[in-house]
């Protein structure tokens, strides 16, 4: 088997990656760059021990400033050095560490080079050509993604070499044909050397002896010119194979001796021993860095203890409010069930009982609407103030207590939404939407949202999506996300020190409908057979003896109801102390023309630098603080007034780009204020801010002259997007 050495040019460009980092280097980054540049020089001169020392120091400095990009580059440099000296185990270890940091940076070029280097180890050092090819093709994917012709050529040369190594010349030639002409015309010396060596290998194995020797001679000449000793060894090895094939033992012996002689110089035993010692020191430095980080976090926690106590107190107050809400709602449901039972027994009072039930249902809807409104209002303040604390106190960014507060507030919000969702489902007010979405993006967003629960329970959360599923589908992505989010959250809640996996597999296709089977599988405590049918009922929680699992018991009921809206059913397979698997199948439309039309109709505004003057009409002081902070962070100015009459005065005295109008206010509500603004001939956009469900107030808001409705609590990015869209609509209309 002829093996052509992988491309060192790829490594040279990877070392040079530091040139792509923005130029506002501080002192530490400048020193790291100098160390990596020194490593390049030492590596190219085969002084691997010196290159290793520079790379190791660059890694230590990168740890010191927590720079993921430089940490990835330093690890990659170490992997290159060990790979060059045939220490495959250490090389792979360093490459995968580099890959973990590179993924945090989302720098495609860096990912391309690391995947290529991993392929080199498996192919060249470990003789695992199929695995090497797999990593080369991943590298090619990233090279083509950024359309980098240099990296594409280098990666394809590696792929050709790997195919030749397993005598698959036809597959290799498919890639060689793509690059041969370009390399011959525009390639540098290293590219031309690689190409000549590959063509020589091909000629040797296709009985073209003279042609092969010409190509190998050309490759030797270039290798000696550029002093590429490690690749020259590979050319000598190929010539040994060549002359053995054509039964010329003397020449084979001659090149074998040349290969051995040069290898002893390039890969001396003393250099390899130094590499082993340095690898142990690097591991010690990593452990030291981790310990220092832990000590730093501990110091910050001690300094922020007073703030944590306030956060915990606020959390307790919110929990008490939630418990009171749930108790009241539970009693309301029990009363309704008792009334329905009495209706069945007393036929004489059928009409009166029916009217009473309808009245109770209406009261319940009003009650749910009022309670959810009253809860969303303080939650808007809690979430907003939490974000303000994070903005003003960067040292609390990694605070577990602050994260707990933010998570708890969002958890409370999800419970409120669950209650409202159940009410909508019962009243059949949910209509599925047709929106274009990327399934992988939606599931990844869910995974990131629940990562906190997985970390808390020491669970491993994984995602597997069938590559046969089209990139863009059409359907109700919000309801699908609600289903998967509830199932995954439930699985993580009942799994400790285990695994939770999300699967999406294409089952079959009918016309333009792609039926996808979703599975959420966990290794948690499982569900007893007799309880499996109960779990989809409202407010049902299976008794747990070992621990107290909190929740309303609404999640799985919502899941079951939403899946029925998709004309599907949910299946469960569970065994106690083994785990549980929920599965369901939903059909989504795939239509390229329709997808293009939907995408073209989406409003996209690329302007982000305009300074808008916003009038905020809000009577709640806490909400005033939160809303003002959001606006100022978005590079806008605002004026705040407490009621509608003050808003009318402000609009007469000053020019504004947009009005953010609370609905529930004393003296005069937001709807009546908006009508009076329109009566004065003022046409600036008015956005309603409300804690009521958007569907409940949308019609009334439009009739009052408002342009849009934004439901509290909301993210700053959503507020800024709505403001931009409305201001731009007005400007385009003028």
C-alpha positions as CSV (number, residue, x, y, z in Angstrom):
1,X,0.0,0.0,0.0
2,X,1.4,3.4,-1.0
3,X,0.8,6.2,1.5
4,X,1.4,9.8,0.6
5,X,2.2,12.0,3.5
6,X,-0.4,14.6,4.5
7,X,-0.1,18.2,3.7
8,X,2.1,20.3,6.0
9,X,0.9,23.4,4.1
10,X,-2.4,23.0,5.9
11,X,-0.6,23.2,9.2
12,X,1.4,26.2,8.1
13,X,-1.9,28.1,7.4
14,X,-3.3,26.9,10.7
15,X,-0.4,28.4,12.6
16,X,-1.0,31.6,10.6
17,X,-4.6,31.7,11.8
18,X,-3.7,34.3,14.4
19,X,-3.6,36.9,11.6
20,X,-7.4,36.6,11.4
21,X,-8.1,37.8,15.0
22,X,-9.1,41.5,15.3
23,X,-6.2,43.9,15.6
24,X,-7.1,45.4,19.0
25,X,-4.7,43.1,20.8
26,X,-3.9,43.8,24.4
27,X,-0.6,43.0,25.9
28,X,-1.4,39.4,26.7
29,X,-2.8,38.6,23.2
30,X,0.3,40.1,21.6
31,X,2.6,37.8,23.6
32,X,0.5,34.7,22.7
33,X,0.7,35.6,19.0
34,X,4.5,36.1,19.3
35,X,4.8,32.6,20.9
36,X,2.8,30.9,18.2
37,X,4.8,32.7,15.5
38,X,8.0,31.4,17.1
39,X,6.5,27.9,17.2
40,X,5.9,28.2,13.4
41,X,9.5,29.0,12.8
42,X,10.9,26.3,15.1
43,X,8.6,23.7,13.6
44,X,9.5,24.5,10.0
45,X,13.2,24.1,11.0
46,X,12.4,20.7,12.6
47,X,13.3,22.0,16.0
48,X,10.3,20.3,17.6
49,X,11.5,20.7,21.2
50,X,11.7,24.5,20.9
51,X,8.4,24.6,19.0
52,X,6.8,22.6,21.8
53,X,8.1,25.0,24.5
54,X,6.7,28.1,22.7
55,X,3.3,26.4,22.1
56,X,3.1,25.3,25.8
57,X,3.7,28.8,27.0
58,X,1.1,30.2,24.6
59,X,-1.4,27.7,26.0
60,X,-0.7,28.8,29.6
61,X,-1.1,32.4,28.6
62,X,-4.4,31.6,26.8
63,X,-5.7,30.0,30.0
64,X,-4.8,33.1,31.9
65,X,-7.1,35.4,29.8
66,X,-9.8,32.8,29.1
67,X,-9.4,33.2,25.3
68,X,-11.1,30.2,23.6
69,X,-9.7,31.0,20.1
70,X,-6.0,31.2,21.2
71,X,-6.5,28.1,23.5
72,X,-7.8,26.2,20.5
73,X,-4.8,27.3,18.4
74,X,-2.3,26.4,21.1
75,X,-3.7,22.9,21.5
76,X,-3.8,22.4,17.8
77,X,-0.1,23.5,17.6
78,X,0.8,20.9,20.2
79,X,-1.2,18.2,18.3
80,X,0.7,19.1,15.1
81,X,4.1,18.7,16.8
82,X,3.3,15.4,18.5
83,X,1.7,14.1,15.3
84,X,4.9,15.0,13.3
85,X,6.9,12.9,15.9
86,X,4.5,10.0,15.6
87,X,3.0,10.2,19.1
88,X,-0.5,9.6,17.8
89,X,-2.2,9.2,21.2
90,X,-1.0,12.6,22.5
91,X,-1.7,14.2,19.1
92,X,-5.4,13.0,19.1
93,X,-5.8,14.1,22.7
94,X,-4.6,17.7,22.0
95,X,-6.6,17.9,18.7
96,X,-9.9,17.0,20.4
97,X,-9.2,19.6,23.2
98,X,-8.6,22.1,20.4
99,X,-11.8,21.1,18.8
100,X,-13.8,21.6,22.0
101,X,-12.6,25.2,22.3
102,X,-12.9,25.9,18.6
103,X,-16.6,25.0,18.7
104,X,-17.2,27.7,21.3
105,X,-15.8,30.3,18.9
106,X,-17.9,29.2,15.9
107,X,-14.9,30.0,13.6
108,X,-15.4,27.9,10.6
109,X,-11.9,28.2,9.3
110,X,-10.4,26.9,12.6
111,X,-12.8,23.9,12.6
112,X,-11.7,23.1,9.0
113,X,-8.1,22.9,9.9
114,X,-8.5,20.9,13.2
115,X,-10.7,18.3,11.5
116,X,-8.1,18.0,8.7
117,X,-5.3,17.4,11.3
118,X,-7.4,14.7,13.1
119,X,-7.8,13.0,9.7
120,X,-4.0,13.1,9.3
121,X,-3.5,11.2,12.6
122,X,-5.9,8.4,11.9
123,X,-4.8,8.0,8.3
124,X,-1.1,8.5,8.4
125,X,-0.1,7.3,11.9
126,X,-2.8,4.8,12.9
127,X,-3.5,3.3,9.5
128,X,-7.2,3.8,10.1
129,X,-7.9,5.1,6.6
130,X,-11.8,5.0,6.7
131,X,-11.8,7.1,9.9
132,X,-9.2,9.5,8.4
133,X,-11.4,9.9,5.3
134,X,-14.4,10.7,7.5
135,X,-12.6,13.6,9.3
136,X,-11.1,14.9,6.0
137,X,-14.6,15.1,4.5
138,X,-15.7,17.1,7.6
139,X,-12.8,19.4,7.0
140,X,-13.8,19.8,3.3
141,X,-17.4,20.6,4.4
142,X,-16.1,23.7,6.4
143,X,-13.7,24.7,3.7
144,X,-16.4,24.7,1.1
145,X,-18.7,26.5,3.5
146,X,-16.4,29.6,3.5
147,X,-15.4,29.0,-0.1
148,X,-11.7,29.1,0.7
149,X,-9.9,27.7,-2.4
150,X,-6.6,27.1,-0.7
151,X,-8.1,25.0,2.1
152,X,-10.4,23.2,-0.4
153,X,-7.3,22.2,-2.5
154,X,-5.3,21.1,0.5
155,X,-8.1,19.0,1.9
156,X,-8.9,17.3,-1.4
157,X,-5.2,16.4,-1.8
158,X,-5.4,14.7,1.6
159,X,-8.6,12.8,0.5
160,X,-6.9,11.7,-2.7
161,X,-3.9,10.4,-0.7
162,X,-6.2,8.4,1.6
163,X,-8.1,6.8,-1.2
164,X,-4.8,5.9,-3.0
165,X,-3.6,4.4,0.3
166,X,-6.4,1.8,0.2
167,X,-6.1,1.3,-3.6
168,X,-9.3,3.1,-4.4
169,X,-7.8,5.1,-7.3
170,X,-11.1,5.8,-9.1
171,X,-12.6,7.4,-6.0
172,X,-9.4,9.4,-5.5
173,X,-9.3,10.6,-9.1
174,X,-12.7,12.2,-8.7
175,X,-11.2,14.7,-6.3
176,X,-7.8,14.9,-8.1
177,X,-9.5,16.0,-11.3
178,X,-11.1,18.9,-9.5
179,X,-7.8,20.4,-8.5
180,X,-5.1,19.1,-10.8
181,X,-5.2,21.9,-13.4
182,X,-5.5,24.7,-10.7
183,X,-2.4,23.3,-8.8
184,X,-0.3,23.0,-12.0
185,X,-1.1,26.6,-13.0
186,X,-1.4,28.5,-9.7
187,X,-0.3,26.1,-6.9
188,X,2.7,26.9,-4.6
189,X,5.7,24.5,-4.5
190,X,4.3,22.4,-1.7
191,X,1.0,21.8,-3.6
192,X,3.0,20.9,-6.7
193,X,5.2,18.6,-4.7
194,X,2.1,16.8,-3.3
195,X,0.5,16.6,-6.7
196,X,3.7,15.1,-8.3
197,X,3.9,12.5,-5.5
198,X,0.3,11.5,-6.0
199,X,0.6,11.2,-9.7
200,X,3.8,9.1,-9.2
201,X,1.9,6.7,-6.9
202,X,-0.9,6.4,-9.4
203,X,1.5,5.7,-12.3
204,X,3.4,3.0,-10.2
205,X,0.2,1.1,-9.6
206,X,-0.9,1.4,-13.2
207,X,2.3,-0.1,-14.7
208,X,3.7,3.2,-15.9
209,X,7.2,2.9,-14.5
210,X,9.0,5.6,-16.4
211,X,6.2,8.1,-15.9
212,X,6.1,7.3,-12.1
213,X,9.9,7.9,-11.8
214,X,9.6,11.3,-13.5
215,X,6.9,12.4,-11.1
216,X,8.9,11.1,-8.0
217,X,12.0,12.9,-9.3
218,X,10.0,16.2,-9.6
219,X,8.6,15.7,-6.1
220,X,12.2,15.0,-4.7
221,X,13.5,18.1,-6.3
222,X,10.9,20.4,-4.8
223,X,11.2,18.8,-1.3
224,X,14.9,19.4,-1.3
225,X,14.5,23.0,-2.5
226,X,12.1,23.9,0.3
227,X,13.9,21.7,2.8
228,X,10.8,19.6,3.5
229,X,12.7,16.7,5.1
230,X,9.6,14.9,6.7
231,X,7.9,14.8,3.3
232,X,11.1,13.7,1.6
233,X,11.1,10.7,3.8
234,X,7.6,9.8,2.5
235,X,8.9,10.2,-1.1
236,X,11.8,7.8,-0.4
237,X,9.3,5.3,1.1
238,X,7.2,5.5,-2.0
239,X,10.3,4.9,-4.2
240,X,11.1,1.8,-2.1
241,X,7.6,0.5,-2.9
242,X,8.0,1.4,-6.5
243,X,11.3,-0.4,-7.1
244,X,10.2,-3.5,-5.2
245,X,7.1,-3.7,-7.4
246,X,9.3,-3.6,-10.5
247,X,11.9,-6.0,-8.9
248,X,14.9,-3.7,-8.7
249,X,16.1,-4.6,-5.1
250,X,19.3,-2.6,-5.3
251,X,17.5,0.7,-5.9
252,X,14.9,-0.2,-3.3
253,X,17.6,-0.8,-0.8
254,X,19.3,2.5,-1.7
255,X,16.1,4.6,-1.0
256,X,15.4,2.6,2.1
257,X,18.8,3.5,3.5
258,X,18.1,7.2,2.6
259,X,14.8,7.1,4.4
260,X,16.3,5.5,7.6
261,X,19.2,8.0,7.6
262,X,17.0,11.1,7.3
263,X,14.4,9.8,9.8
264,X,17.2,9.5,12.5
265,X,18.0,13.2,12.0
266,X,14.4,14.5,11.9
267,X,12.9,12.2,14.6
268,X,15.8,11.8,17.1
269,X,15.2,9.9,20.3
270,X,16.3,12.9,22.4
271,X,13.6,15.1,20.8
272,X,10.9,12.4,21.4
273,X,11.9,12.1,25.1
274,X,11.6,15.8,25.6
275,X,8.2,15.7,24.0
276,X,7.0,13.1,26.5
277,X,8.2,15.2,29.5
278,X,6.6,18.3,28.1
279,X,3.2,16.5,27.7
280,X,3.2,15.7,31.4
281,X,4.0,19.3,32.3
282,X,1.1,20.5,30.1
283,X,-1.3,18.3,32.0
284,X,-0.1,19.7,35.3
285,X,-0.5,23.2,34.0
286,X,-4.1,22.4,33.0
287,X,-5.0,21.1,36.5
288,X,-3.4,24.2,38.0
289,X,-5.5,26.5,35.8
290,X,-8.7,24.7,36.7
291,X,-7.9,25.1,40.4
292,X,-7.2,28.8,40.0
293,X,-10.6,29.3,38.2
294,X,-12.4,27.5,41.0
295,X,-10.8,29.7,43.7
296,X,-11.6,32.9,41.7
297,X,-15.3,31.9,41.4
298,X,-15.4,31.2,45.1
299,X,-14.1,34.7,46.0
300,X,-16.8,36.3,43.8
301,X,-19.5,34.2,45.5
302,X,-18.3,35.5,48.9
303,X,-18.4,39.1,47.7
304,X,-21.9,38.8,46.4
305,X,-23.5,37.0,49.4
306,X,-25.7,40.0,50.3
307,X,-27.2,40.2,46.8
308,X,-27.9,36.5,46.9
309,X,-29.9,36.8,50.1
310,X,-32.1,39.4,48.5
311,X,-32.6,37.2,45.4
312,X,-33.5,34.2,47.6
313,X,-36.1,36.2,49.5
314,X,-37.6,37.5,46.2
315,X,-37.8,33.9,45.0
316,X,-39.6,32.7,48.1
317,X,-42.2,35.5,47.7
318,X,-42.9,34.5,44.1
319,X,-43.2,30.8,45.1
320,X,-45.8,31.7,47.8
321,X,-47.8,33.6,45.2
322,X,-47.7,30.7,42.8
323,X,-48.8,28.2,45.4
324,X,-51.8,30.4,46.3
325,X,-52.7,30.6,42.6
326,X,-52.5,26.8,42.2
327,X,-54.5,26.1,45.3
328,X,-57.2,28.5,44.2
329,X,-57.3,27.1,40.7
330,X,-57.5,23.5,42.0
331,X,-60.4,24.4,44.2
332,X,-62.1,26.0,41.3
333,X,-61.7,22.9,39.2
334,X,-63.1,20.6,41.9
335,X,-66.1,22.8,42.3
336,X,-66.8,22.6,38.6
337,X,-66.4,18.8,38.6
338,X,-68.9,18.5,41.5
339,X,-71.4,20.7,39.6
340,X,-71.1,18.6,36.5
341,X,-71.8,15.4,38.6
342,X,-74.9,16.9,40.1
343,X,-76.2,17.8,36.6
344,X,-76.1,14.1,35.6
345,X,-78.2,13.1,38.7
346,X,-80.8,15.9,38.6
347,X,-82.6,15.9,35.2
348,X,-85.2,18.3,36.4
349,X,-82.7,21.1,36.8
350,X,-80.9,20.5,33.4
351,X,-81.5,23.9,31.9
352,X,-80.6,25.8,35.0
353,X,-77.6,23.7,35.7
354,X,-76.4,24.2,32.0
355,X,-76.6,27.9,32.4
356,X,-74.7,27.7,35.7
357,X,-71.9,25.6,34.1
358,X,-71.6,28.1,31.3
359,X,-71.4,31.0,33.8
360,X,-68.8,29.1,35.8
361,X,-66.8,28.5,32.6
362,X,-66.9,32.1,31.7
363,X,-65.9,33.1,35.2
364,X,-63.1,30.6,35.1
365,X,-61.8,32.1,31.8
366,X,-62.0,35.6,33.3
367,X,-60.3,34.3,36.5
368,X,-57.5,32.7,34.5
369,X,-57.1,35.8,32.3
370,X,-57.0,38.1,35.4
371,X,-54.6,35.9,37.4
372,X,-52.2,35.4,34.5
373,X,-52.2,39.2,33.9
374,X,-51.5,39.9,37.6
375,X,-48.6,37.4,37.6
376,X,-47.0,38.5,34.3
377,X,-46.8,42.1,35.5
378,X,-44.4,41.4,38.5
379,X,-42.6,38.7,36.5
380,X,-41.8,41.4,33.9
381,X,-40.2,43.3,36.7
382,X,-38.3,40.3,38.1
383,X,-36.9,39.2,34.8
384,X,-36.1,42.8,33.8
385,X,-34.4,43.7,37.0
386,X,-32.4,40.4,36.9
387,X,-31.1,41.4,33.4
388,X,-30.3,44.9,34.8
389,X,-28.3,43.3,37.6
390,X,-26.4,41.2,35.1
391,X,-25.7,44.3,32.9
392,X,-24.5,46.5,35.8
393,X,-22.7,43.7,37.8
394,X,-20.7,41.7,35.3
395,X,-19.0,39.8,38.2
396,X,-22.4,38.1,38.8
397,X,-22.7,36.7,35.3
398,X,-21.8,33.2,36.4
399,X,-23.6,33.4,39.7
400,X,-25.5,30.2,40.3
401,X,-28.0,32.1,42.5
402,X,-28.7,34.7,39.9
403,X,-29.1,32.0,37.3
404,X,-31.5,30.2,39.7
405,X,-33.5,33.4,40.0
406,X,-33.7,33.9,36.3
407,X,-34.6,30.2,35.8
408,X,-37.2,30.3,38.5
409,X,-38.8,33.4,37.1
410,X,-38.9,31.9,33.6
411,X,-40.2,28.7,35.2
412,X,-43.0,30.6,36.9
413,X,-43.8,32.3,33.5
414,X,-44.0,28.9,31.9
415,X,-46.4,27.7,34.6
416,X,-48.6,30.7,34.0
417,X,-48.5,30.0,30.2
418,X,-49.4,26.4,30.9
419,X,-52.5,27.4,32.8
420,X,-53.5,29.8,29.9
421,X,-52.6,27.1,27.4
422,X,-54.9,24.6,29.0
423,X,-57.7,27.1,29.1
424,X,-57.3,27.9,25.3
425,X,-57.2,24.2,24.5
426,X,-60.4,23.5,26.4
427,X,-62.1,26.4,24.7
428,X,-60.7,25.3,21.3
429,X,-59.1,28.6,20.6
430,X,-55.8,27.3,19.3
431,X,-55.4,27.2,15.5
432,X,-52.2,25.7,14.0
433,X,-50.0,28.1,12.0
434,X,-48.0,27.5,8.8
435,X,-44.5,28.9,9.3
436,X,-41.2,28.0,7.8
437,X,-38.6,26.7,10.2
438,X,-35.4,24.7,10.5
439,X,-35.9,21.6,12.7
440,X,-32.3,21.4,13.8
441,X,-32.3,25.0,14.9
442,X,-35.5,24.6,16.9
443,X,-34.3,21.5,18.7
444,X,-30.9,23.0,19.4
445,X,-32.6,26.1,20.9
446,X,-34.6,23.8,23.2
447,X,-31.5,21.9,24.2
448,X,-29.7,25.1,25.1
449,X,-32.7,26.3,27.1
450,X,-32.8,23.2,29.4
451,X,-29.0,22.7,29.7
452,X,-29.2,24.3,33.1
453,X,-31.5,21.4,34.4
454,X,-29.2,18.8,32.8
455,X,-26.2,20.3,34.6
456,X,-28.0,20.5,37.9
457,X,-29.0,16.8,37.7
458,X,-25.6,15.7,36.2
459,X,-27.4,14.4,33.1
460,X,-26.0,14.0,29.6
461,X,-28.4,15.6,27.0
462,X,-27.9,14.5,23.4
463,X,-29.7,15.2,20.0
464,X,-29.8,13.0,16.9
465,X,-31.6,14.3,13.8
466,X,-32.0,12.3,10.6
467,X,-30.0,14.0,7.8
468,X,-32.7,12.9,5.3
469,X,-35.1,15.5,6.9
470,X,-35.2,18.6,4.6
471,X,-33.5,21.8,5.9
472,X,-36.7,23.9,5.9
473,X,-40.2,22.6,6.8
474,X,-43.6,24.3,7.0
475,X,-45.8,24.0,10.0
476,X,-46.5,25.2,13.5
477,X,-43.0,25.4,15.0
478,X,-44.2,27.0,18.2
479,X,-46.5,24.2,19.2
480,X,-43.9,21.6,18.2
481,X,-41.3,23.4,20.4
482,X,-43.8,23.4,23.3
483,X,-44.3,19.7,23.0
484,X,-40.6,18.8,22.9
485,X,-39.8,21.3,25.6
486,X,-42.3,19.8,28.0
487,X,-41.2,16.3,27.3
488,X,-37.5,17.1,27.7
489,X,-38.0,19.1,30.8
490,X,-40.1,16.3,32.3
491,X,-37.4,13.7,31.4
492,X,-34.6,15.8,32.9
493,X,-36.6,16.3,36.1
494,X,-37.0,12.6,36.7
495,X,-33.4,11.6,35.7
496,X,-30.4,12.0,37.9
497,X,-26.8,11.1,36.8
498,X,-28.2,9.6,33.6
499,X,-28.9,10.4,30.0
500,X,-31.7,12.1,28.1
501,X,-31.8,11.9,24.3
502,X,-33.9,13.7,21.6
503,X,-34.4,11.8,18.3
504,X,-36.0,13.0,15.0
505,X,-36.2,10.4,12.2
506,X,-37.9,10.6,8.8
507,X,-40.4,7.7,8.7
508,X,-42.1,8.1,5.3
509,X,-43.2,10.7,2.7
510,X,-46.6,11.3,1.2
511,X,-46.7,13.8,-1.7
512,X,-45.2,16.9,-0.1
513,X,-45.7,15.9,3.5
514,X,-42.8,14.5,5.5
515,X,-43.8,12.4,8.5
516,X,-41.2,12.7,11.2
517,X,-41.1,10.5,14.3
518,X,-39.9,12.3,17.4
519,X,-38.6,10.4,20.5
520,X,-37.6,11.7,23.9
521,X,-35.8,8.9,25.8
522,X,-34.4,9.0,29.4
523,X,-32.7,6.6,31.8
524,X,-34.7,8.0,34.8
525,X,-36.9,6.4,37.5
526,X,-39.5,5.2,35.0
527,X,-43.3,5.0,35.4
528,X,-45.3,2.1,36.8
529,X,-47.6,0.3,34.3
530,X,-50.7,1.2,36.2
531,X,-49.8,4.9,36.2
532,X,-48.9,5.3,32.5
533,X,-52.5,6.2,31.4
534,X,-53.0,8.7,34.2
535,X,-50.0,10.9,33.5
536,X,-51.7,12.7,30.5
537,X,-54.6,13.9,32.7
538,X,-54.7,17.4,34.1
539,X,-53.2,18.1,37.5
540,X,-52.0,14.4,37.9
541,X,-48.7,13.8,39.6
542,X,-47.7,10.2,40.3
543,X,-46.7,9.7,43.9
544,X,-42.9,9.5,44.3
545,X,-41.6,8.1,47.6
546,X,-37.9,9.0,47.4
547,X,-38.0,12.7,46.4
548,X,-40.3,15.6,46.0
549,X,-40.7,16.4,42.3
550,X,-42.4,19.8,42.0
551,X,-44.8,20.8,39.2
552,X,-48.4,21.5,38.3
553,X,-49.1,18.3,36.5
554,X,-50.1,20.2,33.4
555,X,-47.1,19.6,31.2
556,X,-48.0,16.1,29.8
557,X,-51.7,17.1,29.5
558,X,-50.7,20.0,27.3
559,X,-48.4,17.7,25.3
560,X,-51.2,15.2,24.7
561,X,-53.7,18.0,23.7
562,X,-51.2,19.7,21.3
563,X,-50.3,16.4,19.6
564,X,-54.0,15.7,18.9
565,X,-54.1,19.1,17.1
566,X,-51.5,17.6,14.7
567,X,-53.9,14.6,14.2
568,X,-51.4,12.4,16.0
569,X,-51.1,10.4,19.2
570,X,-48.3,10.0,21.8
571,X,-46.9,6.6,22.8
572,X,-45.1,5.7,26.0
573,X,-42.8,2.8,26.8
574,X,-41.5,2.8,30.4
575,X,-40.0,0.5,33.0
576,X,-39.4,1.4,36.6
577,X,-35.7,2.1,37.4
578,X,-34.8,1.7,33.7
579,X,-36.2,4.7,31.9
580,X,-39.0,6.1,29.8
581,X,-39.4,6.8,26.0
582,X,-42.2,9.1,24.6
583,X,-42.7,9.0,20.9
584,X,-45.1,10.6,18.4
585,X,-45.2,11.2,14.6
586,X,-46.1,14.5,12.9
587,X,-46.3,15.4,9.2
588,X,-44.8,18.7,8.0
589,X,-45.0,20.2,4.5
590,X,-41.8,20.5,2.4
591,X,-42.3,22.8,-0.6
592,X,-39.3,24.8,-1.9
593,X,-41.4,27.3,-3.8
594,X,-43.7,27.9,-1.0
595,X,-40.8,28.2,1.4
596,X,-39.2,30.9,-0.8
597,X,-42.5,32.8,-0.9
598,X,-42.8,32.7,3.0
599,X,-39.2,33.8,3.4
600,X,-39.6,36.7,1.0
601,X,-42.7,37.9,2.9
602,X,-40.8,38.0,6.2
603,X,-40.0,41.6,7.2
604,X,-36.3,42.1,7.6
605,X,-34.8,45.3,8.7
606,X,-31.0,45.6,8.6
607,X,-30.7,49.1,10.0
608,X,-29.6,49.0,13.6
609,X,-27.8,52.3,14.2
610,X,-30.8,54.8,14.3
611,X,-31.5,56.7,17.4
612,X,-35.2,56.7,18.2
613,X,-37.0,58.9,20.7
614,X,-39.7,56.8,22.5
615,X,-42.6,57.9,24.7
616,X,-43.3,55.3,27.4
617,X,-46.8,55.5,29.1
618,X,-46.6,53.3,32.2
619,X,-47.9,53.7,35.7
620,X,-46.0,50.9,37.4
621,X,-42.7,52.3,38.8
622,X,-40.8,49.0,38.6
623,X,-41.9,48.4,35.0
624,X,-40.8,52.0,34.2
625,X,-37.3,51.2,35.4
626,X,-37.2,47.9,33.4
627,X,-38.6,49.4,30.2
628,X,-36.3,52.5,30.3
629,X,-33.2,50.3,30.8
630,X,-34.2,48.1,27.8
631,X,-34.6,51.2,25.6
632,X,-31.4,52.9,26.7
633,X,-29.4,49.7,26.2
634,X,-30.7,49.6,22.6
635,X,-29.2,53.0,21.9
636,X,-32.5,54.9,22.1
637,X,-33.8,57.7,24.3
638,X,-37.1,57.8,26.1
639,X,-39.5,59.9,28.1
640,X,-41.7,58.3,30.7
641,X,-45.1,59.5,31.9
642,X,-47.5,58.0,34.4
643,X,-50.9,58.2,32.7
644,X,-52.7,58.9,29.4
645,X,-53.4,62.6,30.0
646,X,-49.7,63.2,30.6
647,X,-49.0,61.4,27.4
648,X,-51.3,63.7,25.4
649,X,-49.4,66.7,26.9
650,X,-46.0,65.2,26.1
651,X,-47.0,64.6,22.4
652,X,-48.0,68.2,22.0
653,X,-44.7,69.5,23.4
654,X,-42.2,67.1,21.9
655,X,-41.7,65.0,18.8
656,X,-41.5,61.2,19.3
657,X,-40.8,58.3,16.9
658,X,-43.1,55.8,18.7
659,X,-45.3,55.4,21.8
660,X,-45.2,52.3,24.1
661,X,-48.6,52.3,25.8
662,X,-49.6,50.3,28.9
663,X,-53.3,49.3,28.7
664,X,-54.3,49.1,32.4
665,X,-53.8,52.6,33.9
666,X,-55.6,54.8,36.3
667,X,-57.6,57.9,35.2
668,X,-57.7,56.8,31.5
669,X,-56.7,53.4,30.0
670,X,-54.4,52.8,27.1
671,X,-57.2,52.2,24.6
672,X,-59.0,55.5,25.3
673,X,-55.6,57.3,25.3
674,X,-54.8,55.9,21.8
675,X,-58.2,57.0,20.5
676,X,-57.6,60.6,21.7
677,X,-54.1,60.6,20.1
678,X,-55.6,59.6,16.8
679,X,-58.4,62.2,17.1
680,X,-55.7,64.8,17.3
681,X,-54.3,63.6,13.9
682,X,-51.1,62.2,15.4
683,X,-50.0,59.2,13.3
684,X,-46.9,58.0,15.0
685,X,-46.9,54.2,15.8
686,X,-48.4,53.1,19.1
687,X,-47.4,49.7,20.6
688,X,-49.6,48.3,23.3
689,X,-47.7,46.8,26.3
690,X,-49.9,44.3,28.2
691,X,-49.7,41.3,30.5
692,X,-53.0,40.0,29.0
693,X,-52.8,37.3,26.3
694,X,-52.3,39.0,22.9
695,X,-55.3,37.3,21.4
696,X,-57.6,38.7,24.1
697,X,-56.7,42.4,23.4
698,X,-55.5,42.4,19.7
699,X,-58.9,43.3,18.2
700,X,-59.6,46.0,20.7
701,X,-56.1,47.4,20.3
702,X,-56.4,47.7,16.5
703,X,-59.9,49.3,16.7
704,X,-58.4,51.9,19.2
705,X,-55.8,52.9,16.6
706,X,-52.8,50.9,18.0
707,X,-50.3,49.4,15.5
708,X,-49.2,46.3,17.4
709,X,-49.4,44.4,20.7
710,X,-46.4,43.3,22.8
711,X,-47.1,40.8,25.7
712,X,-45.1,41.1,29.0
713,X,-42.6,39.9,29.8
714,X,-40.6,40.2,26.6
715,X,-36.9,40.1,25.7
716,X,-35.1,43.4,24.8
717,X,-34.4,42.1,21.3
718,X,-38.1,41.6,20.7
719,X,-38.9,45.1,21.8
720,X,-36.3,46.6,19.6
721,X,-37.4,44.5,16.6
722,X,-41.1,45.7,17.0
723,X,-40.0,49.3,17.3
724,X,-37.8,49.1,14.2
725,X,-40.5,47.4,12.1
726,X,-43.2,50.0,13.0
727,X,-40.9,53.1,12.6
728,X,-39.7,51.8,9.2
729,X,-43.3,51.1,8.0
730,X,-44.3,54.7,8.8
731,X,-41.2,56.0,7.0
732,X,-41.9,53.9,3.9
733,X,-45.5,55.0,3.9
734,X,-44.4,58.6,3.9
